[in-house]
Every structure is written in C-alpha cells, then in structure tokens.
Amino acid sequence: MDEFAIDVKQLDKTFGQVPALRGVSLQVRRGEMVALLGASGSGKSTLLRHLNGLHCADAGSPSSVAVLGRRVQAGGRLARDIRATRSKVAVVFQQFNLVARLPVMTNIMAGALHRLPLWRGLLRRFPAAELARAQEAMARVGIARLAAQRASTLSGGQQQRAAISRALVQGAEIILADEPIASLDPEASRKVMQSLADVNRDLGVTVLVSLHQVDFAFAFCPRTIALHDGRVVFDGPTRALTPDRLRELYGAQVGELLPAQATTHPTAWPTAAPEYADVALRVA
C-alpha cells in the first residue's frame, strides 16, 4: 500500500496567459486531515480539481498527480482508468451540489450509483444494504431524521453534512472539501468541520479541506498547506502560522485569513482543539 493518499509533483496550470498553479508539489499521507489555506485567487480550488482529474495540468509540463497509489494524470493527460480512481475520491463543494426537489436520502444514495445497475438509479430502487449504509452515514453526521425531507428545506450546514454523507456512501477514501464552510454561519461551520474531523478520526478517511479562515484550520487541522499566487508558501504544523507569519506570507490579503479579533487583539489567537493537539505535536 502506498504511503501517500495524495502525491503531486511540479503541477503547472495556466488559464490563457494567467498562471494559476506554479510548480506545486505536495504529499498527504493516508489518514491525515490537512487544511489548504489561501486568500481568494490563491489557487486552492484549481489545485483540488486537479486531484481527481476535473482539470488537467498544462500539456507537456512535468506535472504529475497520483492518489492512493494510482496515477490521475501526468504531463496534462488523464490516466485511462480515471473513472475507477474517482470512485475513491469524493469532492464536497461549497455549493452543496444537491438536487433541491429530491429527498435527502435520494441525494445521498447518488454516492452509490457508480456500483449499481443504471436501472436502480433511474427507478430509485436501491438495495436494502445500500439504504442501511446511507442511514448510517446520515446518523454519523447528525442528520438521520432529515432523510425524507426535500433537500431544499435543509439549512446550508445540513446540506453540507448531507454532502459528506454522500461521500461516505460513495466509499471514498479521500474527501476533497472545497471551501465547505465559506457561506455558513460560525455554528454551522463548526458542525461541518467537526463532521469532517470525525470521519477522518473514526474511519481513517484522508481529508484535504480548503479554507480561508485560519481559526478553523487551528481548531481542526494539525497540518496546513498555504498557497499564495499559485505557489506553496508554507507546509507544516498549523500552530506555526502566527499572525506575523501570515502577514509575511500574504501582505495586504492577510485580512481575509485572520479572525476579526486577531487583527485588533493580537493575543486573541486560536489554539488547536484538545482532541487534535496530540496530532499536531506528532506532525511537528
């Protein structure tokens, strides 16, 4: 078994004449929960989309991406078996990607479609074992009682937890969460991040979550990879990202990353949640 869940080497991506990623290299071990930190336009979403082949690197570049020991792409060309690899990698998007008029259970069962006959998905005739798996996934993130409700009736935080449940039903070994709390209030954000942390800790699922709020990285992610202008500018223990270090890395954009109280009261700085403090020490 490959040690690394995610292995990226020299990833370059250009949109027109604008470089979005510049020589990005990083590795994430199996079972890690890592924050991908950066201000708007730093390249976080673009990087995540390369990890499951939604974007291809620049043609002819030395770029390579592998997950779970399987090649996703190299030199800007997708691997032929990319569909099989994608079945093990779930993406949780900022905008939830649920079908509003369908029940929550049906939305979550979409995670199982890759291993079911087409007719079952069309008729919504799902095997009992798959339905039980979905119920367990919803219970894990605290939304089991909402299974029969239309997705449109859920709050933003509940919809995001439904998306996490869908990833569990998919059987994902990696969850790529792209700004999952950007549009949520603080309490809903905490519940979503706690759900991701629980899945990581209890099931061993590797989680790479992009954020622009450093306080949530401190609370839930022992390690942080920071991007700025498409480059990796920091990769290490989250606790090393002091306000001064963030200002050094991001300059005028630092206000997007710091909690409001940190800009006015430098001593009011977040610390790692107790249950993750020991993990942070090991990463260091």
N, C-alpha and C positions, 0 to 999 in steps of 0.2 A: 504494500500500500504506500502510495506517495505521501510524503510528509506534509506537503503543501496542498491546501484546498485551492488556493489561487496563486498563480505564478505568472507574472507579467514582466516582460523584458523589452526595453527600448521601444516603448509604444509611442508612435507618432501619428497624429491626426490633424489634418488641415481642412478647413472648410473654405473653399475658394482660395484666397490669399491669406486667410487668417489662421494661424496655428492655434489649435485648441488643446492639444497634448504634445509635450515636447520631451521625448526620451524618458517616458515614465517607466520605472522599474519598481516592482514591489512584490512581496511574498506574504501570504497569510496562511498560517498553519491551521490544520484541521482543528475545529473546536474553539477557535478564537472568536471574540467579539471585538471588532475594530471600528473606530469612528473614522470616517473620511471627511475631514474638516476643510472648509474653504468658504470664502465670500462668494457672492454671485459672480458667475463668469469664470470661476477658477478651473473648471473642467471636471467637476465631480460627476455630474450626470453623464457626460460624454464617456468618461472612464468606465462607469458601471455598464453602459450599453455595449462596450467592447467585450465585457467579461462573459456575456452569453451570446455574442455574435449579432446583436441588433445593429451594431456599427462595425464596419471594417476599417482597419488601420490604412494608412497611405500605401498604395500599391508600390511594391518594390522596396519598401522600407525594411529594416532589420527587425521589425516588431514581431513579437510572439506572445500569445496568451494561451495558458493551459489552466484547466480547473479539474480537480480530483484526478490528476494524472493523465487527463485526456486533452488533446490539442483542440482548442477552439478556433484559432486562426494563426496564420504565420504569413508575413510579408503581404498582408492585406487580403489574403484569400482564406475563406472559411473552410474548415475541415469537412470532409464528406459526411461524417457521422454526427454533424452538429445537432440534429434533432434529438438523438439519443442523449447527448450531453446536456442539452437544455432541459430534459426531463428531471435532471437532478439539481437544477439551479432555478430558484424562484425569484421573481422580482416583485417587490412591493413598491408601487408607485405613489407619488404624492397625491394623485387624484383618485385613488382607490381602485378604479377600473372595475367597478361592479355594475351589473345591469340593473338599473333602478327599479324596473317594474317586476323583476323576478324575486321570489323569496330568497332569504339569506341562504337557506340550505341549498337551493339550486345553484346559487352563485358559488358557494364553497365547493360543491361537487364538480365544478368545472376543473378543479385541480386533478380529478381522477380521469378525465376524458382521454388522456394520452395512452391509457392502458385498457380502455373499454371499447367494445364494438361501437361503430358510429350510430347504429340504431338506438342504442340505450341512451345516448346523449340527446338525440332528436326527440325521443319519446319521453325522456326523463324517467326512465325505468331503471333505477340504479340498484345493484345488488345490495342485499341487507348488510353484508360485511363492509361495503364502502360507505353506506349510510351511518353505520356504527362508528366507523373511523372519523367521519365528519362530525358526529356528535361529540366524540372525544376531543377533537381539535377545537371545537367551539367552547366546550367546557374548560379547556386548558386556558383560554384567553378571556373567560368570563362572559360569554355571550350565548350560552346554550339556550336560554329562554327566548331568544330572538329568532330561532330557526325558521319559524313560519311567517315572520314579518317580511313585507317588501323591503328591499334594500334602501329604497328612497326614504323610509321612515326612520332610519338609523341616524344617529349623530355622526359627525366626522370621525371621532375617535372610535366609535363602534364599527363604522365601515372599515377603518384601517385594521382593526382587530379581526374583522371578517376576512380581510385580505391575507392576514397572517395565517388564519385557519386554513384558507385555500392552499397556501404554500405547504402546510403540514399534510394536507390530504394528497397533494401532489407527490409527497415523499421526498421533498427537496433536502439535499444535504448541505446546500448553501442558500442563504437568503441574502439577496442584494436589496437593501431598503433605500430607495432614492428620495431623500427629504421627506420621510414619512410623517413628520410632525410639523412641517412648515406652516400648515394652515390651521393648526389646532391650538386650543387654549392650553395653559400650563398643566391643568389637571388631566385633561385628555392626553396631552403629550406624555406625561409621566406614565399613564397606564399603558400606552402603546410601547414605550421604551421598556417598561417592566415586562410586558408580554414577550418582546424580543429577547430580553435578558433571560427570562425563564426558559424559553425554548432553547436558547444557547446552553444554559447551565444544565437543564434536566435531560435534554435529548441529544446534546452534543452537536447541534446544527451550527455550522460556521455562519457568522453574521457580519456583514460589512454594511454599515449604515452611514449614509452621507448626511451631514448636519452642518448648519451654520451657527449653532448655539453651543458654545464651548462648555457651558454649565451642564448640559445633558451628556456630553462626552465624559466629563469628570465623574458624573454620577453613575454611568453605566458601562463605560468602555475603558478598560485598563490601558489600551494602546490607541494612539491616534496617528493617522497619516494625514498630513496637511498639504493641500495643493494651493498654489498661487500662480496665476498666469500659465496654467497648464503644466507646471513642474511640481515635483515633490520637493517641498522645502523643509519638511520635518517628518520623521518617522521614529516614534519612541514612546515612552510612558507618558500618558496624558498629564500626569501631575507635573511634568516638566514645562508645560505650557503656561507659564506665568503671564500676567498682563504685559509686562515689559517684553517678554519674548514674542508675544503675539503682535505687539506694536512694531517690533523689529522686523517681523515677517510680512506684515500686511499694511503697515503705514496707515494711510488715511482710511482704509477699509476696515480697520480693526473694530470700529463701532458696530459692524454687522455681526461680530462674533462674541463680543463681551456682553455679559448680562448687565442690565442698566446700572445696578448698584455698584458694579466693579469700576465703572467709569467715574463715579462720584465718590465712592468709598473704597479705595484700593485694598483695604484689609478685608472687605466682604467678598472673599474669593471662595468658590465652591471646592468641596473636597469629595473624594470618592465615596460612594455608598459603602457602608460597612461590609456588606456581603461580597464586595468586589475588591476590597482593599488588599486582601492577601494575593489576589491575582495580579494586581498592579505591581506589587512587590516582586513577584516572580518575573514579570515582563522586564522590570528594571534590571 
